[in-house]
Structure formats: structure tokens, C-alpha cells
């Protein structure tokens, strides 16, 4: 085996040596062949120059004389606008001078207001003058631009646009009676000798290339043989490299997709003066399992932060699913318990890989500062330097139909809620010491002393972590979310509260109170009547059905208003009942055929702009909203 490998290596070296020698031989042949050809051509050119100097001077004199003699006639014909006669005159001069193959006649301003020109030349077959419109941009040619400036200009040799031949052009300006330049006349003179010399040089080069081409072909064959052997030997390494690159590209795309799913515009709600928010996410690998999200609806901020068990692609897939589920559910669910319960059941039902998510979900009511939240095994947030009390709930995805405990608190004005994942407190330095809760609380305290914004707070926390861990590689995803509730007490919406016993005879008090609230909010009489009907149906339903054992209960109605919305929150401690999940009443049926109930819910849906229900603890909370319409 070893002898075979050595033989293969010696064979490869021999092939490389032969290829190198062949390359050197090809270079030497090409050098001497080119040198000989150039020497021969220079000798021929020197001899031609000696014999053609007199001829060239005579040719130059004839062309200049013929062009100069034409100018007075052309200028006179231009002044008379005799365009046809001018062209005939140019054609006649062209017939008389065999040394000229064509005339360029270019106006500085044609009929369309731009430079325009014609080319009158001798036909190669018949020799008769032929006219053609100039299609290319002649203004960039030196014979035109220089011809405008003086009394005569010879251009550098160039390849003609109409004949396969080298030529020079002698150009003169054409002036009007006032002396202004109105055109350029150019006489094209073929450089027959130079063209013939170029052809001869090309033929000589082609003849000298034959041995060089043969050597190159042989070299290519050897190179192909070398490449074949090399490809065969490194195929496995290339396959491995391609696979690594493919995986890296896919992870890079996955990272961009994952980052694009998260909100990145800050401040996200610039129109809300009472709210400031900032977040950051730094994955430990290309993709990770941390996520955050927030969503505004009905004057409520829905927000969450989560950490998926595991890392890399599996965690990223679960993260994407969880974030999408939160956003979808928060668009129509108001209770955090309902949101997290549905997310848990969806994940636990098909959790074949036993993955779970620690998750915190909060719903902050901006008019009141009331925060309802559910914590599913996540790190407790910090509010005003104090740890938010959390119930011992399981992470989502661990147990189907788990009964999550909902908690509630009131956020005071100027408070900052700081949420984070364990990648913050468990970040380690080179000595395997963790950043810890105490260092985190210290940064929060310093930011609080400075009344720092959420963005500044997270920036200071990020800097503190970097200073602590140094060059130690990040081992876990790091996510932070800070929310500052800045509404002042004077900005809160006015609150009106009415508490009634469960007695239908109390409904006149309800109607009188509703009319007062609507009058204060500026609702029109028709809108006030609609609100009255909807709320009366909702409250009467509570009085009739929430307390089946008698009228021992009570119902509370709270009203708040701003410039756009009027809110009513109906609260009772009776039996659970969600009117938003009831079927729509069929109002097309007659009274005799219509089933009992459902009409009150129909009125609520018809006359109010939104209805939301949630069960919090042992309380039913029904929220109805009406958009305020000015009386004017």
C-alpha cells in the first residue's frame, strides 16, 4: 500500500516537471517567434517610410487644397439654403479626386435642433458617389470637435464606420455670412499602405502562432491529466467543504429570517407618549431559541419573552412557531391565560421531542396601568428594582391542559419593566463565574437613578455583560426587553364607576348613569341610545344568570373615555359566561319561531364597536368599546 502511494506521488511529480518544461519551451518559442516577426515588420516599415514620405506630403497638399477650394461654394449654397445643389457640388468634387473616398458634412444644428450630418462616399463596386445619413455620434470624433475650432485639422488614424479600412480625416469649419461656424466639412483619406501593412503583420503573426498553438495543445492535455488526478484525489474533501458551505449558507438565511420575525423598529409606538420600549436579542449561534414580541390593540400592550429549551435549528423552529402563535392569538384574545393556555396545548399535543418553552406573557392596560400576566417557568421580571411576584407555573409544552395561574398588579407612572432570559444572569467569564442577579440589579439601580430610557438601560446592561465576560465565547442566547410606562396621573382617562345589586329594578339607575357618561363623552343622542341598549342587555344578563342562587351578588360598571373611544368594563363574581363565543341570533325569524335568548348579545355586537371577555380569577370581565362621534 505504501509502495503504491509512493509510486503515485512520483508519477504526479514527473507529470508536473514535464508540464513545467513544456511551459518554458512554449514561452521560449513564442518569444523568439515574436521577436523575429517584429524585427522583420520594423525593417519593412522603415523602408516604406523612406519611399513614401514624398507621396504622403503630396497627398496631404492635394486634400487640403481641394477642401479649401470647396468652402466658398458650400458657404454660398448654405446661405441660399440650396441643400440639393450643395450635395451635388460635394459629389462632383468627390468624383474629381481619387485620393478622397468620402466627405463628412455635419451641421452644428440640424432641423431637429441637434447636430446632424450626411456622409457622401464612393461606392466600392461602381465608384459613384453615394449618400448616407450619419447614424453614430460624430460630435465625439476629434475631426468634428477640432474642426470647429480652427482653419484645418488632420485627425489621428481610425477605423472607418462604413469601410473596413484605416483612414484619416481633414476637416474645416463652414461659416455663415456673419462668420459663425454652422457646419464641419471633413475629407476622408484612406491609409492604404498602413492597412496593407497591418494585414501583412496579421498574416505573419498567424504563421508564427502554429507551433505555439501545438505546444499549448500538448500543455493543455497534460494539464487536463493533472486536473483529473487531482480531482479524483480531493473529491471527498470537496464534498465535505461543499456540505459545510451549504449548511453555513442555510444557517445564515435562517438567522436573517429569524431576526426579521422580531420587531426591530424603536420606538415602536411613537404616537403613544405614555409608553417607551426597547429590546435586543443576541443568539449564541447562527440561530437560537430566544424570542420576544409585543403588540398594541384596544389601548392594551400585549408583550412576551421566551426561551426555548435547546439550541440551534430545532430551537429556532420552535421559537418561530411560538412567536407566530402569540401574535395570532393576541390579535383576538385579551386574557393572557387564554393566550398561554392555547399556546401550551398546541405545543404539548404534538411534542414528540419533549421540547418546552419558558414564557412570560403580559397585558398592560395603558389607560389604567393595570398589568395582567402569566409566567410559565420564566425568570421573574424586574419592576422598579423589585422582582415581580410569579406563580409556579410549568413551562409551556410540558403538560396538556395545564391550569395556568393569572396574576395582576398596577404599574405606577414612571415604572420600568425589565424582562430577560437566563443568558443574562448565567453569562460566564473566563473563570466560569456567572454574571448573576446581583450585578443585573446593580445595573438596573444605576439606570433608575439616572431615569434612563429602556434603550439606555439595555445598552448599559449589554456593556456590563461585555466587560464581565471579556473574550469568553457566548454560551447561551441573550434577550432583553424593557418597557417604561411614563403616563402621568393627569393624563389618565377619567373613570366613572357604578355598582349595582343584582336586581333588575335597578336598571333605571343604570340608564341614567349611562346617559350622563355619554353626555360627558360627547356622544350623539342616537349613539347614546345604542350604548344604553347594549349595556342594559349586558348588565341584565349578569343579574339574571350570573348568580343562580339569588340576588346576593352585584355587578360593577366602569367607564373611561378619551378623544376617540368610550370604554365600559362590566365586572361580576358570578358563574363564567363568555358572550363573544355565543352564536349570532337569527333576526330574520318571527318572534314565535325565534329561540329564547341571544337577542341581547346581538344588540351588543351591533351597537358596540368591540366586545372582549375574559375570566380573571373568580371574576367575569366584559369590555365594550364605542367610537366617539361628534354631535357636529
ChimeraX attribute file (.defattr): number of C-alpha atoms within 10 A of each C-alpha:
attribute: neighborCount
match mode: 1-to-1
recipient: residues
	/A:1	6
	/A:2	7
	/A:3	8
	/A:4	9
	/A:5	10
	/A:6	11
	/A:7	12
	/A:8	13
	/A:9	12
	/A:10	12
	/A:11	12
	/A:12	15
	/A:13	13
	/A:14	12
	/A:15	16
	/A:16	15
	/A:17	12
	/A:18	13
	/A:19	19
	/A:20	13
	/A:21	13
	/A:22	17
	/A:23	15
	/A:24	12
	/A:25	15
	/A:26	19
	/A:27	15
	/A:28	13
	/A:29	16
	/A:30	17
	/A:31	11
	/A:32	12
	/A:33	18
	/A:34	16
	/A:35	11
	/A:36	11
	/A:37	15
	/A:38	15
	/A:39	11
	/A:40	13
	/A:41	16
	/A:42	11
	/A:43	10
	/A:44	12
	/A:45	14
	/A:46	11
	/A:47	11
	/A:48	14
	/A:49	12
	/A:50	9
	/A:51	10
	/A:52	13
	/A:53	10
	/A:54	10
	/A:55	11
	/A:56	12
	/A:57	10
	/A:58	11
	/A:59	14
	/A:60	14
	/A:61	11
	/A:62	14
	/A:63	19
	/A:64	17
	/A:65	11
	/A:66	16
	/A:67	20
	/A:68	15
	/A:69	12
	/A:70	14
	/A:71	16
	/A:72	13
	/A:73	14
	/A:74	22
	/A:75	19
	/A:76	15
	/A:77	17
	/A:78	19
	/A:79	13
	/A:80	10
	/A:81	11
	/A:82	12
	/A:83	13
	/A:84	9
	/A:85	14
	/A:86	18
	/A:87	17
	/A:88	13
	/A:89	15
	/A:90	22
	/A:91	20
	/A:92	13
	/A:93	18
	/A:94	23
	/A:95	17
	/A:96	10
	/A:97	13
	/A:98	12
	/A:99	17
	/A:100	21
	/A:101	21
	/A:102	27
	/A:103	26
	/A:104	25
	/A:105	23
	/A:106	24
	/A:107	19
	/A:108	18
	/A:109	13
	/A:110	13
	/A:111	8
	/A:112	7
	/A:113	9
	/A:114	9
	/A:115	16
	/A:116	20
	/A:117	21
	/A:118	16
	/A:119	19
	/A:120	23
	/A:121	25
	/A:122	19
	/A:123	13
	/A:124	11
	/A:125	6
	/A:126	8
	/A:127	13
	/A:128	14
	/A:129	21
	/A:130	14
	/A:131	15
	/A:132	12
	/A:133	13
	/A:134	17
	/A:135	11
	/A:136	10
	/A:137	10
	/A:138	16
	/A:139	14
	/A:140	9
	/A:141	13
	/A:142	16
	/A:143	25
	/A:144	26
	/A:145	15
	/A:146	19
	/A:147	25
	/A:148	22
	/A:149	13
	/A:150	11
	/A:151	12
	/A:152	18
	/A:153	21
	/A:154	19
	/A:155	18
	/A:156	11
	/A:157	15
	/A:158	14
	/A:159	13
	/A:160	13
	/A:161	11
	/A:162	10
	/A:163	12
	/A:164	9
	/A:165	16
	/A:166	20
	/A:167	20
	/A:168	19
	/A:169	26
	/A:170	23
	/A:171	30
	/A:172	27
	/A:173	23
	/A:174	24
	/A:175	20
	/A:176	14
	/A:177	10
	/A:178	6
	/A:179	8
	/A:180	10
	/A:181	17
	/A:182	18
	/A:183	25
	/A:184	23
	/A:185	28
	/A:186	26
	/A:187	26
	/A:188	23
	/A:189	21
	/A:190	22
	/A:191	16
	/A:192	12
	/A:193	13
	/A:194	16
	/A:195	16
	/A:196	13
	/A:197	15
	/A:198	14
	/A:199	12
	/A:200	13
	/A:201	15
	/A:202	12
	/A:203	12
	/A:204	17
	/A:205	15
	/A:206	10
	/A:207	12
	/A:208	18
	/A:209	16
	/A:210	11
	/A:211	14
	/A:212	18
	/A:213	13
	/A:214	12
	/A:215	19
	/A:216	17
	/A:217	12
	/A:218	16
	/A:219	19
	/A:220	13
	/A:221	13
	/A:222	17
	/A:223	15
	/A:224	12
	/A:225	14
	/A:226	16
	/A:227	12
	/A:228	11
	/A:229	13
	/A:230	12
	/A:231	13
	/A:232	9
	/A:233	11
	/A:234	10
	/A:235	11
	/A:236	11
	/A:237	11
	/A:238	12
	/A:239	11
	/A:240	11
	/A:241	12
	/A:242	12
	/A:243	12
	/A:244	12
	/A:245	12
	/A:246	12
	/A:247	12
	/A:248	13
	/A:249	12
	/A:250	13
	/A:251	17
	/A:252	14
	/A:253	14
	/A:254	18
	/A:255	19
	/A:256	13
	/A:257	13
	/A:258	19
	/A:259	16
	/A:260	10
	/A:261	14
	/A:262	17
	/A:263	15
	/A:264	13
	/A:265	9
	/A:266	12
	/A:267	15
	/A:268	16
	/A:269	14
	/A:270	11
	/A:271	8
	/A:272	13
	/A:273	12
	/A:274	18
	/A:275	19
	/A:276	20
	/A:277	20
	/A:278	23
	/A:279	24
	/A:280	19
	/A:281	18
	/A:282	18
	/A:283	21
	/A:284	18
	/A:285	16
	/A:286	19
	/A:287	25
	/A:288	29
	/A:289	27
	/A:290	33
	/A:291	30
	/A:292	28
	/A:293	20
	/A:294	21
	/A:295	17
	/A:296	16
	/A:297	12
	/A:298	14
	/A:299	13
	/A:300	19
	/A:301	17
	/A:302	25
	/A:303	22
	/A:304	23
	/A:305	24
	/A:306	28
	/A:307	30
	/A:308	24
	/A:309	18
	/A:310	16
	/A:311	20
	/A:312	17
	/A:313	17
	/A:314	16
	/A:315	21
	/A:316	22
	/A:317	16
	/A:318	22
	/A:319	23
	/A:320	17
	/A:321	13
	/A:322	23
	/A:323	21
	/A:324	14
	/A:325	16
	/A:326	24
	/A:327	17
	/A:328	12
	/A:329	17
	/A:330	23
	/A:331	13
	/A:332	11
	/A:333	15
	/A:334	21
	/A:335	24
	/A:336	28
	/A:337	24
	/A:338	18
	/A:339	20
	/A:340	26
	/A:341	19
	/A:342	17
	/A:343	19
	/A:344	25
	/A:345	18
	/A:346	17
	/A:347	23
	/A:348	20
	/A:349	13
	/A:350	10
	/A:351	14
	/A:352	8
	/A:353	7
	/A:354	11
	/A:355	18
	/A:356	22
	/A:357	26
	/A:358	21
	/A:359	26
	/A:360	26
	/A:361	25
	/A:362	23
	/A:363	24
	/A:364	22
	/A:365	18
	/A:366	22
	/A:367	18
	/A:368	20
	/A:369	20
	/A:370	16
	/A:371	18
	/A:372	21
	/A:373	24
	/A:374	28
	/A:375	31
	/A:376	24
	/A:377	19
	/A:378	24
	/A:379	21
	/A:380	19
	/A:381	20
	/A:382	19
	/A:383	19
	/A:384	17
	/A:385	17
	/A:386	12
	/A:387	14
	/A:388	14
	/A:389	13
	/A:390	20
	/A:391	14
	/A:392	13
	/A:393	18
	/A:394	20
	/A:395	25
	/A:396	28
	/A:397	23
	/A:398	18
	/A:399	16
	/A:400	15
	/A:401	14
	/A:402	16
	/A:403	12
	/A:404	21
	/A:405	17
	/A:406	21
	/A:407	18
	/A:408	17
	/A:409	13
	/A:410	12
	/A:411	21
	/A:412	17
	/A:413	16
	/A:414	15
	/A:415	18
	/A:416	27
	/A:417	20
	/A:418	24
	/A:419	22
	/A:420	26
	/A:421	26
	/A:422	18
	/A:423	22
	/A:424	21
	/A:425	18
	/A:426	17
	/A:427	23
	/A:428	22
	/A:429	19
	/A:430	12
	/A:431	8
	/A:432	11
	/A:433	12
	/A:434	17
	/A:435	19
	/A:436	14
	/A:437	12
	/A:438	10
	/A:439	16
	/A:440	16
	/A:441	16
	/A:442	13
	/A:443	19
	/A:444	24
	/A:445	15
	/A:446	13
	/A:447	18
	/A:448	17
	/A:449	9
	/A:450	11
	/A:451	14
	/A:452	16
	/A:453	18
	/A:454	23
	/A:455	19
	/A:456	15
	/A:457	25
	/A:458	23
	/A:459	14
	/A:460	17
	/A:461	21
	/A:462	17
	/A:463	12
	/A:464	15
	/A:465	18
	/A:466	15
	/A:467	11
	/A:468	18
	/A:469	19
	/A:470	12
	/A:471	10
	/A:472	14
	/A:473	12
	/A:474	18
	/A:475	14
	/A:476	22
	/A:477	24
	/A:478	25
	/A:479	23
	/A:480	25
	/A:481	26
	/A:482	23
	/A:483	20
	/A:484	22
	/A:485	20
	/A:486	20
	/A:487	20
	/A:488	12
	/A:489	10
	/A:490	7
	/A:491	12
	/A:492	17
	/A:493	15
	/A:494	12
	/A:495	14
	/A:496	13
	/A:497	13
	/A:498	14
	/A:499	14
	/A:500	17
	/A:501	14
	/A:502	24
	/A:503	17
	/A:504	16
	/A:505	10
	/A:506	12
	/A:507	16
	/A:508	11
	/A:509	11
	/A:510	19
	/A:511	18
	/A:512	11
	/A:513	17
	/A:514	23
	/A:515	17
	/A:516	13
	/A:517	19
	/A:518	21
	/A:519	13
	/A:520	10
	/A:521	20
	/A:522	19
	/A:523	21
	/A:524	16
	/A:525	13
	/A:526	10
	/A:527	19
	/A:528	21
	/A:529	16
	/A:530	18
	/A:531	26
	/A:532	21
	/A:533	18
	/A:534	20
	/A:535	24
	/A:536	21
	/A:537	19
	/A:538	19
	/A:539	23
	/A:540	19
	/A:541	18
	/A:542	25
	/A:543	24
	/A:544	14
	/A:545	15
	/A:546	22
	/A:547	17
	/A:548	12
	/A:549	8
	/A:550	12
	/A:551	14
	/A:552	11
	/A:553	18
	/A:554	18
	/A:555	21
	/A:556	16
	/A:557	22
	/A:558	15
	/A:559	21
	/A:560	20
	/A:561	24
	/A:562	15
	/A:563	12
	/A:564	11
	/A:565	17
	/A:566	22
	/A:567	19
	/A:568	23
	/A:569	19
	/A:570	23
	/A:571	20
	/A:572	24
	/A:573	19
	/A:574	18
	/A:575	14
	/A:576	16
	/A:577	18
	/A:578	13
	/A:579	19
	/A:580	16
	/A:581	8
	/A:582	11
	/A:583	10
	/A:584	12
	/A:585	17
	/A:586	13
	/A:587	11
	/A:588	8
	/A:589	10
	/A:590	9
	/A:591	9
	/A:592	7
	/A:593	9
	/A:594	14
	/A:595	12
	/A:596	9
	/A:597	10
	/A:598	16
	/A:599	16
	/A:600	20
	/A:601	19
	/A:602	19
	/A:603	19
	/A:604	24
	/A:605	17
	/A:606	12
	/A:607	20
	/A:608	20
	/A:609	13
	/A:610	16
	/A:611	16
	/A:612	18
	/A:613	20
	/A:614	20
	/A:615	21
	/A:616	18
	/A:617	11
	/A:618	11
	/A:619	14
	/A:620	22
	/A:621	21
	/A:622	22
	/A:623	19
	/A:624	23
	/A:625	21
	/A:626	21
	/A:627	17
	/A:628	18
	/A:629	14
	/A:630	11
	/A:631	10
	/A:632	5
